[in-house]
Amino acid sequence: MKIHTDLAQGSVEWLLIRAGKVTASEMDALITPLGKIRTGDGVTTYLNQKLCERWTGGPLLQLQGIFDVEQGQILEERAKPAFTLQTGIELQNVAFVETDNAKVGCSPDGLIGEISGVEIKCPRIDTQIGRLLAGVLPKEYVAQVQGSMFVTGRATWHFFSYHTRLPAFHLIVERDKNFHTALHDAIDDFLNRMDVGWDRLCELNGGPPIIRSFQPTQPQPKFESETPT
């Protein structure tokens, strides 16, 4: 496992280092919240996206994705101190964590010693109300939270949903052995499919691509209102 601390999440360097890799925030493309391996068009679409990133040497930029990263950075400036104040836990800021084979990674909002980490979300107020009343890990983040533990080897992970006008929702999630077994199989199969796809593209192209330096093509807008995450 390699931990990157010398770059900022959302930076060009961060976009480049995660391009072409399976990341925790995208693992719901491979596995359901109940730990069932996905099949079908969704997996194929994700495969094509990852092959595109590897082929071009950079990420597929989407305006919505850039907007979410920008908003997350703005709101985390409030949410991280709130987490420490509420729990008494100091966070280690990191940009990206990747496995030894550099094919799978995650971007934690913070690591906690050698035992845990945290995923921070800053949703709309109605979403926060729903999370507080439900009291469970939202299903749309099960793969991301378990995936972060998969990459880092941590036994637990904190989920912290923060809104300035409501109490924070804080949950400690334990490592799910069965989920991780299925996730390992899903990722292994996906990476094999990536290798096959890469070899076929190189065959059709008459060789590997010429990788050009990546330049961001979309401006990063500045917004201050809170948006769903």
Solvent accessible surface area in square Angstrom, and as a share of the most:
residue,aa,sasa,rsa
1,M,91,0.41
2,K,117,0.50
3,I,60,0.31
4,H,19,0.08
5,T,80,0.47
6,D,127,0.66
7,L,41,0.20
8,A,64,0.50
9,Q,43,0.19
10,G,7,0.07
11,S,30,0.19
12,V,49,0.28
13,E,99,0.44
14,W,18,0.06
15,L,24,0.12
16,L,68,0.34
17,I,37,0.19
18,R,41,0.15
19,A,16,0.13
20,G,16,0.15
21,K,29,0.12
22,V,0,0.00
23,T,2,0.01
24,A,2,0.01
25,S,58,0.37
26,E,44,0.20
27,M,0,0.00
28,D,66,0.34
29,A,26,0.20
30,L,4,0.02
31,I,0,0.00
32,T,29,0.17
33,P,45,0.28
34,L,156,0.78
35,G,12,0.12
36,K,136,0.58
37,I,85,0.43
38,R,94,0.34
39,T,120,0.70
40,G,45,0.44
41,D,122,0.63
42,G,50,0.48
43,V,9,0.05
44,T,55,0.32
45,T,70,0.41
46,Y,11,0.04
47,L,17,0.08
48,N,85,0.44
49,Q,63,0.28
50,K,3,0.01
51,L,15,0.07
52,C,44,0.27
53,E,17,0.08
54,R,95,0.35
55,W,58,0.20
56,T,73,0.42
57,G,26,0.25
58,G,3,0.03
59,P,21,0.13
60,L,81,0.40
61,L,43,0.21
62,Q,111,0.49
63,L,100,0.50
64,Q,114,0.51
65,G,35,0.34
66,I,15,0.08
67,F,33,0.14
68,D,52,0.27
69,V,46,0.26
70,E,11,0.05
71,Q,1,0.00
72,G,19,0.18
73,Q,65,0.29
74,I,54,0.27
75,L,4,0.02
76,E,32,0.14
77,E,132,0.59
78,R,120,0.44
79,A,0,0.00
80,K,47,0.20
81,P,78,0.49
82,A,24,0.18
83,F,0,0.00
84,T,32,0.19
85,L,158,0.78
86,Q,99,0.44
87,T,39,0.23
88,G,63,0.61
89,I,45,0.23
90,E,136,0.61
91,L,32,0.16
92,Q,83,0.37
93,N,99,0.51
94,V,12,0.07
95,A,2,0.01
96,F,0,0.00
97,V,0,0.00
98,E,13,0.06
99,T,28,0.16
100,D,126,0.65
101,N,86,0.44
102,A,48,0.38
103,K,83,0.35
104,V,5,0.03
105,G,0,0.00
106,C,2,0.01
107,S,29,0.18
108,P,1,0.01
109,D,9,0.05
110,G,0,0.00
111,L,1,0.00
112,I,18,0.09
113,G,50,0.48
114,E,147,0.66
115,I,119,0.60
116,S,2,0.01
117,G,0,0.00
118,V,0,0.00
119,E,9,0.04
120,I,8,0.04
121,K,25,0.10
122,C,6,0.04
123,P,0,0.00
124,R,118,0.43
125,I,68,0.35
126,D,75,0.39
127,T,44,0.25
128,Q,0,0.00
129,I,78,0.39
130,G,38,0.37
131,R,14,0.05
132,L,55,0.27
133,L,150,0.75
134,A,64,0.50
135,G,35,0.34
136,V,92,0.53
137,L,26,0.13
138,P,17,0.11
139,K,147,0.62
140,E,97,0.43
141,Y,26,0.10
142,V,25,0.15
143,A,4,0.03
144,Q,25,0.11
145,V,1,0.00
146,Q,9,0.04
147,G,0,0.00
148,S,3,0.02
149,M,0,0.00
150,F,44,0.18
151,V,7,0.04
152,T,8,0.05
153,G,55,0.53
154,R,9,0.03
155,A,61,0.48
156,T,36,0.21
157,W,0,0.00
158,H,11,0.05
159,F,0,0.00
160,F,1,0.00
161,S,0,0.00
162,Y,36,0.14
163,H,15,0.06
164,T,64,0.37
165,R,190,0.69
166,L,50,0.25
167,P,91,0.58
168,A,21,0.16
169,F,16,0.07
170,H,54,0.24
171,L,52,0.26
172,I,96,0.49
173,V,19,0.11
174,E,128,0.57
175,R,99,0.36
176,D,63,0.33
177,K,167,0.71
178,N,123,0.63
179,F,9,0.04
180,H,14,0.06
181,T,80,0.46
182,A,19,0.15
183,L,0,0.00
184,H,101,0.45
185,D,70,0.36
186,A,5,0.04
187,I,8,0.04
188,D,73,0.38
189,D,81,0.42
190,F,2,0.01
191,L,26,0.13
192,N,83,0.42
193,R,87,0.32
194,M,8,0.04
195,D,56,0.29
196,V,106,0.61
197,G,16,0.15
198,W,40,0.14
199,D,93,0.48
200,R,119,0.44
201,L,65,0.32
202,C,23,0.14
203,E,120,0.54
204,L,116,0.58
205,N,85,0.44
206,G,75,0.72
207,G,21,0.20
208,P,97,0.61
209,P,25,0.16
210,I,142,0.72
211,I,92,0.47
212,R,182,0.66
213,S,96,0.62
214,F,38,0.16
215,Q,125,0.56
216,P,64,0.40
217,T,110,0.64
218,Q,75,0.34
219,P,104,0.66
220,Q,81,0.36
221,P,34,0.21
222,K,162,0.69
223,F,90,0.37
224,E,152,0.68
225,S,77,0.50
226,E,48,0.21
227,T,21,0.12
228,P,72,0.45
229,T,40,0.23
